[in-house]
Amino acid sequence: MERKYEDIVDLLVRCLEAWLTWLEEDNNNLAAEKEEKKWRAENEAYSLNEFTYNWEFTEKWE
């Protein structure tokens, strides 16, 4: 009976460790996705501003 109890506790500990590892990886992935969305938004705004500036510059010199 003692051996079964130790096996169950060992199994639970390994399951909790695996779950914690998965949560940490998921958290890292979410942080990376958030950073990528921020970068894409900044890049899109920069590209739009550059396009607008180039268009205005071209209009003034034509």
Residue pairs with C-beta under 8 A, 6 or more apart in sequence:
none
